[in-house]
Each structure stands twice: as structure tokens, then as C-alpha cells.
Amino acid sequence: MQTDTGYAIPPELASARDQVRRIIREEVMPAEAKVDPDAAEIEEEDYWRIAKKTQAAGMWCMGAPREVGGQGLGTFDMCVLTEEMAQHRMGLYNPGCGVFGRTPPPVIYAGTPEQIQTYAAGTIKNAWFTFFAITEPSGGSDPAGAIQCRAVRKGDNYTLNGTKIFISHAHEAEWGVVFTRTNPAAGRKGVTCFIIKKGQKGFTPRPIRTLRTSALPNEVQFEDCVVPVEQRLGPENEGLDLCLDLLTRLRFPYSACNVGVGVAALRLAIDHAKQRRTFGELLSKRQAIQWMLADSEVELRAARWLTWEGAWKADRREDFRTEASIAKLYSSEVLGRVIDRAVQIHGGYGVSKEFPLERWYREARIRRIGEGPSEVHRMVIARTLLR
């Protein structure tokens, strides 16, 4: 919303943001304090207690279409809200601990009405975990060339064979989607998407350990996994066309999450600097600390505006691909720098599990790889500049 002095968030969105902030601070953070600092989720009882409140408040699956039980908010709105949802210990990989709903992979909305009702609406109603399997051991940044997992049609069934890697929630999901090669000679036009159900024969997820001590990703094996044609999502050989726009759009809430955790880390650093004394003087009085705080504030504001600009373009159906790469690249690298400064200001406390900083420090490193590594996004940006 444009005003005489610049941009202001619309009143309804500002009110929703304030509600999210209150729920995170008054409900989610106390629930987090009851579990291990590296836990993947809050306790089930706490989860549903808080989730029922967000459902009653009309804040459940706010980015999902209204037809399937969501609130139909746009990309920009979800960026504003996600920044607030992320400001807690588990927030970097699970904003809000899922108490605002667990939404399905957006590609499901390209399915049939029956698929949308069964899988999308079912996920929103029951808060199911889902997965999205595209990355393979041969690479993930070039899905058109890297996908080797094969699907061969035999009558009314497809047989899948291959491996996917770093697939979040695959071991606990009720269902997910997998992208396979159905026409090896057709490049990006030879990829097909399928729905995979929990426990489907020939589908074997195996959690693998990473820097993140919770929410483990998986290696997923498909070994003669028979999938009926009814579980194909969209037309054969058009899987990548279904997902690339959606994947690009999701980089904006991902970036907003980076900003949110950065904001929380900076807030901790400011509070600590105003209380901690060394050699008889508060840290906040020392120029070295002041400059760390100032640099973090400037970078976070820049990351927020880059994210908002791209999200605004996405909602207006303009070309937002370069903006998505800019927002993801900058926000993920800013996040690392902001947390690093906060750890330094805290000293030994910064690497203790008494504070969320050490967890954020580890998980922030992953953010420069997930949703496309920094180098690939620089390549995309440069390609646009040189075109």
C-alpha cells in the first residue's frame, strides 16, 4: 500500500502479522522449551492444542487455496507472515512448528479434481507430512539433465527404478511427489510426475544425518515400484513444466524465513550487548559491537525488500525468475553473516545449546545449498544481465 511517506503493510495483513507474532512468542516458544534443543517437533499434545487455536482464528494453511481449506493468501502476504513464523528455535526449517498448518507440494494443484481432493485437501485437514522428490545423487540444480530415475509404462501401470537424495520428511510422510524420466531422449520434455503413497511397495526412504540434527532428509530408493496411471500427476512427459514456476515462487517464502531468523538472531545480539559487561563497560558501548549490529540491520532490511519486490512481481504475474534468485542468494548469505556476528557477540554462550544461535548457525549453512546453491543463482542472475 502506497502512502505519502512510502510503503505501509495493509491493515489486515499487519493485524495477521501481529497475531502470528503473538502465537510464536506466547505459544510456540514455550512449547519448544519443553523438548530437547535439537528436537524436530514440539510435543504432539502441544502441537494440536496450538493448531486448534490457529484453525479457530482462520490462520490455518493461509497460503493454500480456499477450495481445499486454506485462506488463499498470495506470495507477498505469505512472505510477511513467514518472516514472523520463523522467529523461534525450530523456525529455520519448520516455521511456526507447523501450527499454522502443513501445506502440500503446490504441484498437486495441477492434478485432477479427485487428486486435489484426496491429497491436497486431505493434507490440509489432517496436517499430514508430505515430500517432494526431485534431487538425485547426480545433481539437483539441473533437473532437466540430472534426473535419471526411470518410469516405464506397462499397461495401466508404471514401474519406477532409481534413487532420490536429500528428500525431507519422506520417512514420515503420508504421500509425496516424485519426478522421473519417462522419455530419456526428450530432455526436459521427458520428465513425468507421480504421486507416491506411504508404504507403497518398492518405495524405501532412509534418513541420513546432516549438519541439521533434526528433520533428517532421506535417501529414497525406488526398486520395481509399481504405480498405477491414476497416480500420475499431469500429462506424461510434462512434469517439469508443472513444477518449475512453482519451485521458483517458493523461493520467496524461503527467503522470508531467512530474514525472520536473522531478525531473531539480531534481537538476541542486541539484548545481550545491552546486558553484558567486559572490563567495566557494556558491550553495547563498544564500537566494534555497534558496527556488527548496524551491518546486520542494514543487510536484513535489504534482504527483506529484495524478497518483497520479487513476491510482489510474482503476485502480479510478471516475470520474477531473476528476483527469486536474487532474494534467495542474498537472504541466505546475509543469514549466515548475521548469525555469525550474533554468535561472536555472545561469546561462549553463542555456541551453547542454552541459546538457539548454535542450531541456527549449523542450519544456516544448509540454506546456501537448499533451493539452489548460491553459485547457480549467481549464474542465473548473470545470464539475465548478459542476455
VENHU-V489049 format. One record per residue. RES is the residue in one letter. OMEGA is omega in whole degrees, 0 to 359 (* if undefined). Layout:
res->RES omega->OMEGA
res->RES omega->OMEGA
This chain:
res->M omega->182
res->Q omega->176
res->T omega->180
res->D omega->183
res->T omega->180
res->G omega->184
res->Y omega->174
res->A omega->178
res->I omega->179
res->P omega->185
res->P omega->181
res->E omega->179
res->L omega->177
res->A omega->178
res->S omega->178
res->A omega->178
res->R omega->180
res->D omega->177
res->Q omega->178
res->V omega->181
res->R omega->180
res->R omega->181
res->I omega->179
res->I omega->186
res->R omega->185
res->E omega->185
res->E omega->187
res->V omega->184
res->M omega->174
res->P omega->177
res->A omega->176
res->E omega->184
res->A omega->182
res->K omega->184
res->V omega->180
res->D omega->181
res->P omega->180
res->D omega->181
res->A omega->180
res->A omega->185
res->E omega->170
res->I omega->181
res->E omega->184
res->E omega->180
res->E omega->178
res->D omega->180
res->Y omega->184
res->W omega->176
res->R omega->180
res->I omega->182
res->A omega->179
res->K omega->177
res->K omega->180
res->T omega->176
res->Q omega->181
res->A omega->181
res->A omega->181
res->G omega->183
res->M omega->184
res->W omega->178
res->C omega->189
res->M omega->180
res->G omega->181
res->A omega->180
res->P omega->180
res->R omega->184
res->E omega->182
res->V omega->175
res->G omega->179
res->G omega->181
res->Q omega->174
res->G omega->180
res->L omega->181
res->G omega->183
res->T omega->180
res->F omega->180
res->D omega->182
res->M omega->175
res->C omega->179
res->V omega->183
res->L omega->180
res->T omega->178
res->E omega->178
res->E omega->181
res->M omega->188
res->A omega->191
res->Q omega->176
res->H omega->190
res->R omega->182
res->M omega->193
res->G omega->185
res->L omega->178
res->Y omega->185
res->N omega->184
res->P omega->180
res->G omega->182
res->C omega->178
res->G omega->184
res->V omega->174
res->F omega->177
res->G omega->176
res->R omega->184
res->T omega->181
res->P omega->173
res->P omega->185
res->P omega->181
res->V omega->180
res->I omega->182
res->Y omega->173
res->A omega->183
res->G omega->178
res->T omega->176
res->P omega->179
res->E omega->179
res->Q omega->180
res->I omega->181
res->Q omega->183
res->T omega->190
res->Y omega->182
res->A omega->181
res->A omega->178
res->G omega->179
res->T omega->182
res->I omega->180
res->K omega->189
res->N omega->182
res->A omega->178
res->W omega->165
res->F omega->176
res->T omega->177
res->F omega->181
res->F omega->188
res->A omega->176
res->I omega->184
res->T omega->179
res->E omega->178
res->P omega->180
res->S omega->178
res->G omega->180
res->G omega->185
res->S omega->179
res->D omega->185
res->P omega->181
res->A omega->182
res->G omega->188
res->A omega->185
res->I omega->178
res->Q omega->177
res->C omega->189
res->R omega->172
res->A omega->182
res->V omega->182
res->R omega->174
res->K omega->182
res->G omega->181
res->D omega->180
res->N omega->170
res->Y omega->175
res->T omega->184
res->L omega->174
res->N omega->179
res->G omega->185
res->T omega->171
res->K omega->185
res->I omega->179
res->F omega->182
res->I omega->183
res->S omega->173
res->H omega->184
res->A omega->183
res->H omega->183
res->E omega->185
res->A omega->173
res->E omega->178
res->W omega->177
res->G omega->178
res->V omega->179
res->V omega->180
res->F omega->186
res->T omega->177
res->R omega->177
res->T omega->176
res->N omega->186
res->P omega->184
res->A omega->190
res->A omega->179
res->G omega->182
res->R omega->179
res->K omega->181
res->G omega->182
res->V omega->181
res->T omega->181
res->C omega->178
res->F omega->172
res->I omega->178
res->I omega->181
res->K omega->176
res->K omega->177
res->G omega->180
res->Q omega->184
res->K omega->181
res->G omega->178
res->F omega->186
res->T omega->175
res->P omega->177
res->R omega->180
res->P omega->177
res->I omega->184
res->R omega->178
res->T omega->173
res->L omega->178
res->R omega->183
res->T omega->177
res->S omega->181
res->A omega->186
res->L omega->171
res->P omega->185
res->N omega->159
res->E omega->183
res->V omega->178
res->Q omega->171
res->F omega->182
res->E omega->184
res->D omega->180
res->C omega->184
res->V omega->182
res->V omega->179
res->P omega->183
res->V omega->179
res->E omega->179
res->Q omega->172
res->R omega->181
res->L omega->182
res->G omega->182
res->P omega->175
res->E omega->177
res->N omega->180
res->E omega->184
res->G omega->182
res->L omega->178
res->D omega->179
res->L omega->196
res->C omega->191
res->L omega->178
res->D omega->180
res->L omega->179
res->L omega->180
res->T omega->180
res->R omega->182
res->L omega->178
res->R omega->179
res->F omega->173
res->P omega->176
res->Y omega->179
res->S omega->178
res->A omega->175
res->C omega->176
res->N omega->180
res->V omega->182
res->G omega->179
res->V omega->175
res->G omega->178
res->V omega->179
res->A omega->179
res->A omega->179
res->L omega->178
res->R omega->177
res->L omega->181
res->A omega->179
res->I omega->180
res->D omega->181
res->H omega->181
res->A omega->181
res->K omega->181
res->Q omega->187
res->R omega->178
res->R omega->171
res->T omega->181
res->F omega->174
res->G omega->182
res->E omega->178
res->L omega->175
res->L omega->183
res->S omega->179
res->K omega->185
res->R omega->185
res->Q omega->181
res->A omega->179
res->I omega->180
res->Q omega->181
res->W omega->175
res->M omega->181
res->L omega->180
res->A omega->180
res->D omega->180
res->S omega->179
res->E omega->180
res->V omega->183
res->E omega->179
res->L omega->177
res->R omega->179
res->A omega->180
res->A omega->179
res->R omega->183
res->W omega->176
res->L omega->178
res->T omega->181
res->W omega->180
res->E omega->181
res->G omega->179
res->A omega->177
res->W omega->177
res->K omega->180
res->A omega->180
res->D omega->179
res->R omega->179
res->R omega->173
res->E omega->177
res->D omega->185
res->F omega->186
res->R omega->180
res->T omega->179
res->E omega->178
res->A omega->178
res->S omega->179
res->I omega->182
res->A omega->182
res->K omega->180
res->L omega->187
res->Y omega->183
res->S omega->181
res->S omega->179
res->E omega->174
res->V omega->179
res->L omega->180
res->G omega->181
res->R omega->181
res->V omega->180
res->I omega->179
res->D omega->178
res->R omega->181
res->A omega->177
res->V omega->181
res->Q omega->179
res->I omega->179
res->H omega->183
res->G omega->182
res->G omega->178
res->Y omega->183
res->G omega->180
res->V omega->175
res->S omega->179
res->K omega->173
res->E omega->179
res->F omega->178
res->P omega->187
res->L omega->183
res->E omega->176
res->R omega->178
res->W omega->181
res->Y omega->179
res->R omega->185
res->E omega->178
res->A omega->180
res->R omega->180
res->I omega->185
res->R omega->176
res->R omega->178
res->I omega->180
res->G omega->183
res->E omega->179
res->G omega->180
res->P omega->183
res->S omega->183
res->E omega->179
res->V omega->179
res->H omega->174
res->R omega->178
res->M omega->180
res->V omega->181
res->I omega->180
res->A omega->180
res->R omega->178
res->T omega->181
res->L omega->186
res->L omega->184
res->R omega->*
